[in-house]
């Protein structure tokens, strides 16, 4: 893995770790957890699309995959928080 890739994945790990920390920190407030999970999903989708665009490998299918996975992850968290 090149240094460029390592930096990209370090940014992803750092960002999702921060969102994870705040998700646990606000464990008693479901609305804030939902907002945090929405922001984390948006961050993930943005990171994935940006990463592939910088690599020159971005296609509509790859963008759709990131949007779909981010949306499904958010919907899963949303559903679990309201059960």
N, CA, C and O of each residue as an XYZ file, in Angstrom:
332
protein
N       0.853     -1.171      0.000
C       0.000      0.000      0.000
C       0.900      1.235      0.000
O       1.836      1.333      0.794
N       0.610      2.165     -0.888
C       1.430      3.369     -0.977
C       1.090      4.321      0.165
O       0.084      4.165      0.857
N       1.965      5.313      0.338
C       1.738      6.303      1.392
C       0.444      7.072      1.162
O      -0.238      7.457      2.111
N       0.111      7.292     -0.111
C      -1.117      8.011     -0.444
C      -2.338      7.214      0.017
O      -3.276      7.768      0.591
N      -2.309      5.909     -0.242
C      -3.409      5.055      0.202
C      -3.472      5.007      1.723
O      -4.553      5.058      2.309
N      -2.317      4.911      2.350
C      -2.276      4.855      3.808
C      -2.885      6.115      4.406
O      -3.610      6.038      5.398
N      -2.602      7.267      3.820
C      -3.170      8.518      4.316
C      -4.681      8.538      4.134
O      -5.407      8.984      5.023
N      -5.158      8.062      2.996
C      -6.607      8.018      2.745
C      -7.304      7.134      3.776
O      -8.320      7.522      4.354
N      -6.752      5.948      4.001
C      -7.379      5.018      4.938
C      -7.213      5.468      6.382
O      -8.068      5.180      7.219
N      -6.133      6.165      6.684
C      -5.969      6.731      8.019
C      -7.033      7.792      8.276
O      -7.588      7.865      9.373
N      -7.316      8.607      7.279
C      -8.372      9.611      7.399
C      -9.731      8.941      7.616
O     -10.522      9.398      8.441
N     -10.001      7.873      6.887
C     -11.254      7.134      7.069
C     -11.336      6.550      8.476
O     -12.363      6.682      9.142
N     -10.275      5.913      8.928
C     -10.251      5.319     10.259
C     -10.425      6.378     11.340
O     -11.177      6.180     12.294
N      -9.738      7.489     11.193
C      -9.845      8.573     12.167
C     -11.263      9.144     12.195
O     -11.835      9.337     13.268
N     -11.822      9.410     11.029
C     -13.169      9.972     10.963
C     -14.209      9.053     11.562
O     -15.035      9.489     12.363
N     -14.180      7.779     11.184
C     -15.166      6.842     11.719
C     -14.950      6.582     13.205
O     -15.910      6.322     13.930
N     -13.700      6.648     13.669
C     -13.429      6.503     15.101
C     -14.018      7.663     15.892
O     -14.570      7.466     16.975
N     -13.902      8.864     15.355
C     -14.480     10.035     16.020
C     -15.997      9.910     16.080
O     -16.604     10.170     17.118
N     -16.610      9.511     14.963
C     -18.060      9.312     14.971
C     -18.447      8.204     15.949
O     -19.455      8.323     16.646
N     -17.669      7.141     16.009
C     -17.933      6.052     16.951
C     -17.836      6.510     18.391
O     -18.659      6.130     19.225
N     -16.826      7.332     18.689
C     -16.680      7.867     20.040
C     -17.907      8.678     20.433
O     -18.455      8.489     21.519
N     -18.342      9.581     19.555
C     -19.505     10.407     19.871
C     -20.788      9.585     19.943
O     -21.689      9.912     20.716
N     -20.878      8.531     19.154
C     -22.050      7.656     19.211
C     -22.156      7.014     20.597
O     -23.246      6.934     21.164
N     -21.026      6.559     21.138
C     -21.018      5.956     22.474
C     -21.197      7.032     23.543
O     -21.898      6.808     24.529
N     -20.579      8.182     23.364
C     -20.666      9.274     24.337
C     -22.116      9.726     24.529
O     -22.524     10.028     25.651
N     -22.884      9.775     23.462
C     -24.284     10.195     23.529
C     -25.223      8.985     23.516
O     -26.287      9.029     22.897
N     -24.832      7.913     24.194
C     -25.608      6.669     24.146
C     -27.002      6.788     24.748
O     -27.845      5.930     24.485
N     -27.275      7.809     25.537
C     -28.594      7.960     26.147
C     -29.499      8.910     25.368
O     -30.639      9.137     25.772
N     -29.022      9.461     24.277
C     -29.821     10.391     23.472
C     -29.949      9.837     22.053
O     -29.033      9.962     21.241
N     -31.100      9.223     21.769
C     -31.281      8.555     20.483
C     -31.272      9.518     19.305
O     -30.758      9.178     18.239
N     -31.826     10.704     19.475
C     -31.860     11.651     18.355
C     -30.451     12.073     17.943
O     -30.148     12.166     16.753
N     -29.603     12.324     18.918
C     -28.223     12.697     18.597
C     -27.499     11.511     17.962
O     -26.704     11.695     17.041
N     -27.766     10.300     18.444
C     -27.153      9.123     17.835
C     -27.578      8.967     16.378
O     -26.772      8.582     15.531
N     -28.826      9.261     16.092
C     -29.298      9.182     14.707
C     -28.596     10.230     13.855
O     -28.190      9.944     12.729
N     -28.453     11.444     14.385
C     -27.740     12.487     13.636
C     -26.283     12.097     13.415
O     -25.739     12.309     12.331
N     -25.653     11.530     14.437
C     -24.257     11.100     14.314
C     -24.130     10.000     13.266
O     -23.205     10.019     12.453
N     -25.054      9.043     13.282
C     -24.973      7.967     12.290
C     -25.241      8.488     10.881
O     -24.651      7.994      9.920
N     -26.122      9.478     10.744
C     -26.357     10.083      9.427
C     -25.097     10.802      8.945
O     -24.703     10.670      7.787
N     -24.476     11.559      9.838
C     -23.244     12.264      9.466
C     -22.119     11.283      9.140
O     -21.342     11.511      8.212
N     -22.032     10.195      9.901
C     -21.006      9.186      9.631
C     -21.239      8.536      8.268
O     -20.286      8.277      7.533
N     -22.484      8.276      7.933
C     -22.794      7.689      6.627
C     -22.449      8.655      5.498
O     -21.894      8.254      4.475
N     -22.781      9.923      5.690
C     -22.444     10.942      4.686
C     -20.928     11.057      4.538
O     -20.410     11.168      3.427
N     -20.224     11.028      5.668
C     -18.764     11.075      5.637
C     -18.204      9.883      4.859
O     -17.310     10.047      4.029
N     -18.725      8.692      5.125
C     -18.252      7.482      4.452
C     -18.494      7.554      2.948
O     -17.613      7.225      2.153
N     -19.680      7.982      2.569
C     -20.000      8.106      1.139
C     -19.087      9.143      0.490
O     -18.542      8.908     -0.589
N     -18.923     10.285      1.146
C     -18.048     11.327      0.615
C     -16.609     10.867      0.512
O     -15.925     11.149     -0.471
N     -16.150     10.149      1.541
C     -14.784      9.642      1.511
C     -14.597      8.665      0.360
O     -13.618      8.759     -0.381
N     -15.521      7.735      0.203
C     -15.392      6.722     -0.844
C     -15.382      7.322     -2.236
O     -14.564      6.949     -3.078
N     -16.290      8.248     -2.472
C     -16.353      8.880     -3.792
C     -15.102      9.714     -4.046
O     -14.540      9.677     -5.141
N     -14.666     10.463     -3.039
C     -13.455     11.276     -3.181
C     -12.228     10.397     -3.400
O     -11.390     10.691     -4.253
N     -12.127      9.325     -2.633
C     -10.982      8.417     -2.760
C     -10.882      7.857     -4.177
O      -9.809      7.866     -4.780
N     -11.983      7.380     -4.693
C     -11.954      6.800     -6.039
C     -11.766      7.872     -7.117
O     -11.156      7.608     -8.153
N     -12.281      9.068     -6.879
C     -12.075     10.155     -7.844
C     -10.597     10.538     -7.901
O     -10.061     10.775     -8.983
N      -9.940     10.601     -6.749
C      -8.516     10.929     -6.723
C      -7.680      9.834     -7.380
O      -6.631     10.114     -7.960
N      -8.136      8.605     -7.290
C      -7.437      7.489     -7.922
C      -7.731      7.399     -9.412
O      -7.038      6.683    -10.136
N      -8.742      8.111     -9.876
C      -9.119      8.053    -11.280
C      -9.928      6.819    -11.628
O     -10.003      6.433    -12.795
N     -10.540      6.193    -10.620
C     -11.294      4.964    -10.837
C     -12.779      5.120    -10.538
O     -13.493      4.123    -10.433
N     -13.248      6.335    -10.401
C     -14.645      6.553    -10.031
C     -15.562      6.297    -11.220
O     -15.390      6.869    -12.297
N     -16.530      5.433    -10.999
C     -17.573      5.179    -11.990
C     -18.922      5.365    -11.303
O     -18.998      5.477    -10.080
N     -19.968      5.395    -12.093
C     -21.310      5.517    -11.516
C     -21.628      4.329    -10.615
O     -22.286      4.482     -9.586
N     -21.168      3.164    -10.998
C     -21.427      1.965    -10.207
C     -20.738      2.034     -8.840
O     -21.327      1.655     -7.829
N     -19.509      2.511     -8.811
C     -18.788      2.639     -7.541
C     -19.468      3.676     -6.659
O     -19.646      3.448     -5.463
N     -19.850      4.815     -7.235
C     -20.556      5.841     -6.464
C     -21.872      5.289     -5.929
O     -22.217      5.518     -4.770
N     -22.610      4.562     -6.768
C     -23.873      3.961     -6.341
C     -23.649      2.974     -5.200
O     -24.444      2.911     -4.262
N     -22.568      2.207     -5.282
C     -22.252      1.233     -4.232
C     -22.018      1.932     -2.893
O     -22.546      1.497     -1.869
N     -21.242      2.998     -2.891
C     -20.998      3.731     -1.647
C     -22.279      4.368     -1.115
O     -22.532      4.333      0.089
N     -23.081      4.944     -1.993
C     -24.343      5.553     -1.568
C     -25.279      4.486     -1.000
O     -25.919      4.706      0.028
N     -25.359      3.346     -1.657
C     -26.227      2.265     -1.197
C     -25.765      1.725      0.149
O     -26.578      1.551      1.057
N     -24.475      1.459      0.288
C     -23.956      0.914      1.543
C     -24.115      1.917      2.688
O     -24.484      1.535      3.799
N     -23.840      3.196      2.422
C     -24.023      4.221      3.448
C     -25.473      4.349      3.865
O     -25.770      4.489      5.052
N     -26.380      4.301      2.899
C     -27.814      4.401      3.196
C     -28.304      3.197      3.987
O     -29.043      3.348      4.959
N     -27.897      2.010      3.576
C     -28.322      0.803      4.288
C     -27.777      0.764      5.711
O     -28.474      0.343      6.634
N     -26.545      1.200      5.886
C     -25.969      1.251      7.226
C     -26.741      2.223      8.103
O     -27.048      1.917      9.255
N     -27.057      3.399      7.560
C     -27.840      4.367      8.323
C     -29.217      3.809      8.669
O     -29.672      3.944      9.805
N     -29.883      3.187      7.704
C     -31.210      2.628      7.963
C     -31.161      1.512      9.000
O     -32.086      1.379      9.802
N     -30.111      0.718      8.999
C     -29.954     -0.327     10.000
C     -29.821      0.278     11.395
O     -30.497     -0.157     12.327
N     -28.959      1.269     11.541
C     -28.782      1.927     12.839
C     -30.076      2.610     13.266
O     -30.471      2.521     14.429
N     -30.733      3.287     12.337
C     -31.996      3.965     12.622
C     -33.042      2.969     13.124
O     -33.743      3.238     14.099
N     -33.143      1.823     12.457
C     -34.116      0.802     12.849
C     -33.793      0.225     14.221
O     -34.692      0.043     15.041
N     -32.535     -0.062     14.476
C     -32.139     -0.639     15.757
C     -32.404      0.338     16.898
O     -32.814     -0.082     17.981
N     -32.181      1.614     16.681
C     -32.395      2.593     17.744
C     -33.866      2.781     18.082
O     -34.189      3.208     19.191
N     -34.752      2.477     17.163
C     -36.176      2.675     17.422
C     -36.922      1.391     17.754
O     -38.151      1.414     17.815
N     -36.240      0.282     17.971
C     -36.909     -0.950     18.397
C     -37.002     -1.033     19.886
O     -37.537     -2.006     20.417
